[in-house]
């Protein structure tokens, strides 16, 4: 992912910053809810 996309997702609270020395990001509860909501909307449309 590009740096700017990563920063926007982090600012929105959808992902956590990686632990120092690790490049793996994790999706927060808010990010998971956002994805569920949008997946449900697409399924219903």
N, C-alpha and C positions, 0 to 999 in steps of 0.2 A: 504494500500500500504506500502511496506517496505520503510525504511528510505532512502536506496541507490537509489531506483527507484524515489522516490520523489525528491531527490537532483538532479538527472540527468534531470528530466523533468523541474525542476526550472531553472537549468543552461542553458538548451536549450531554455528557454523562452516560454515553452508551458503551464506552469501553474504559477499562482501567489502564493506567500507564504500566508498562512492563516493569518488573522488578529489576533493579540495577544489575546489568550484565546479562539479562535475558531479553530476547526479542519477541517473546510470545505475549500477546495481549489477550485479555479476557473480556468477555461481554458482561456488562453489569445487568442487574435485574431490570433496570429501566430500558436497556438495550434489548433484552429478551422480550419484554412486554411490547416494545415498539415493533419488533419483528413479528410477533404473534398477531398483533392488531392488523398490521398491513397484509399479512398472509391471509387472514380471515376475510378482510375486505376484498382481496383479489378473488378468493374462492367464491364469495357470494355475488360477485359482479359478473 
